[in-house]
Amino acid sequence: MRPATVVIGTIGRPHGTGGAVHARPSGPTLATLGPGDEVEVRPREGEPRTLVVTGRSGMDRSPILAFAGIGDRAAAGELTGAVLAVVEDRVRGLDDPDTFFVRDLVGCEVLLGDRPLGPVTEVFSGPANDALQVAAEGGPVLLPFTADAVIDLDVPGRRIVVRPDLLGDDGP
């Protein structure tokens, strides 16, 4: 059985002609990668594969990575848009009790007061606060993930309750 993996970023455009790529982190783990580390690369099309990091430059928020076996711009271009993941044990825990991994929120059932709304399908990071995308019956709904909007949060129980008046009287 394959170990569980966690997404830590995505691959952007190629950098130069030697096979390096820009990467976009989705959390702090990508900043800790260095030569010798293994990552799972999941392209938009095709099978996932394991690559070994051979070089790293740039800054933590916008690293440039090189991988064994990716030796030119064309090969790097084929990775554009691929998701980067590492084994779950590689991701450090969270120190703040009010901070959550996206993987812990996706799939949680959202209730509008006592009325079921739907499951969280995605979490969007914003400048002021994060937003939860919920698969409501009438289509996707974005909800602020704030202390004002969320009245009960039970991550182990996979349940998030938001204010019943959050979407107005005519909400979905």
N, C-alpha and C positions, 0 to 999 in steps of 0.2 A: 504494500500500500504506500502511495506517495505521501510525503508529509504535507501538512496544510501550509499554504503560502498566503502572503499578504502583499497587496499592491502597494508599492512605494513610490511610483511615479510613471511617467510616460516618456518615450523617446521622441525627440523633435527632429529637426532637420540635420543633415550631415554638417560637419565642421571640417573644412579643408578637404584635402584629397586622400588622406591616409586612412580613412575608415572611422574616424572619431564622430561622435554624435552629441548634439545638445540634449539635455535631459531636463524634465520638469518634475520636481519633487511633489508628492502629495502629503508629505509629512517630514519629520526629521531624520528618518532612517537613511534616505538616499545620501545625505551628507556624510554618513559614516562609512560608505563604501570606498574601498581602495583596491589596489592591485592584488590579485589572488582571490578576491571574493567572487562567489558564484551568484548569478541572478537568473531567474527564469524570465525569458522574453516571450511575450504572447503577441504575435503579430495580428493585425486585423484579419488577415487571411492566412491559412496555413496552420501548421502545428506549433505549439510552444516548444522552445528549446532552451537548454541551459548554456549560458555563456559565462566566460571568466573575464573579469575586469583586468585589463593589462595596463591601463593608464587613466589618470584623472587630472583635470586642470579646471580652471574657472573658479567660480565661487560656489558656496554651499547652496545658494538659492537658484543658481543656474550653472550646474556642473557640465563639463564636457568629458565624456567617457569614451574609452577605447576598449575593444573586446578582442580576445583571441579569435582568429579566424575571420575577422571583419577587416580586410586590408585595403579597401579602396572606397571611393565615394559612392559607387554604384551599390556595393554591398551594404554600406551604411544607409543609403537611401531606402533600401528595402525594409529597413527597421522602422522608418518614420511612422509614428502613430502607435507603435507597439507598447504594450503595458509591461512595466518592470515589476517583478515580484521577488520576494525572498521568503525563506522558510520562516514560519511564525515565530520560532524561538529567537530569530535575529532582531525582531522588533522589541525595543525596550518598553517597559510598562509606563503608564502615565502617573505622574506625581500629583496632579491636581484632580480632586474628586469631582469637579464640575467640568472635566474635559473627557471626551469620549472618542473612541475610534469610530470612523464611519462604518466599518464592518459590524460594529455593535448596534448601530442604529438602523441600518438597512434591514428590512424585514419586520421591524417592530410594528405592531398594530396601533394605529392612531385612532383615538376616540375624540369626538367633538362633544365635550361634556360626557354624557353617558351613551351617546350615539356613535356607532362604528363608522369611521370615515374610510379607512383602507390602510394598506401597509406602506411603510416608507420604502421608496424605490431608489432614492438618491439623496445625497446631501451636498448642497452647494455652499461653498465658502464665500462670504461677502465681506466687504470692508467694515461694516458695522456689526453684523451678526450672520450666522449661518442660517440657511433655509432648508427645510425638509421638503422633498417632493413626495407627495402621497398619491397613490393610485386610487383616486376616488371613483365612484361609480360613473359620474358624468365626465370623467377625464382627469388628468393630473392637476393637482392643487399644490401651490407652494405655501408653506407656513413658516413664519419666523421661529427659529429655535432660540427663544429668549425666555428669561425667567418670568416676564410679563405674560407670555403666551402659553407656556407649558405649566400646568398646575399639578401634574403628577408624572413622574418619570420612573419607570420600573424596568431597567435594562435587563436584569436577569429574567424577569417575567415577560419580556418582549412587548411592553405596553407603554404608550405615551398618551397622556390625556391633556388636551388643550382646552382653553376657555370655550364654553359653549357659544359665546357671542362673538368669537374671533372672526368668523366669516359672515357676520351679519345675520339678520333674520331669514334671508333667502339663501343661505349657504347651501352647498351641495347636499 
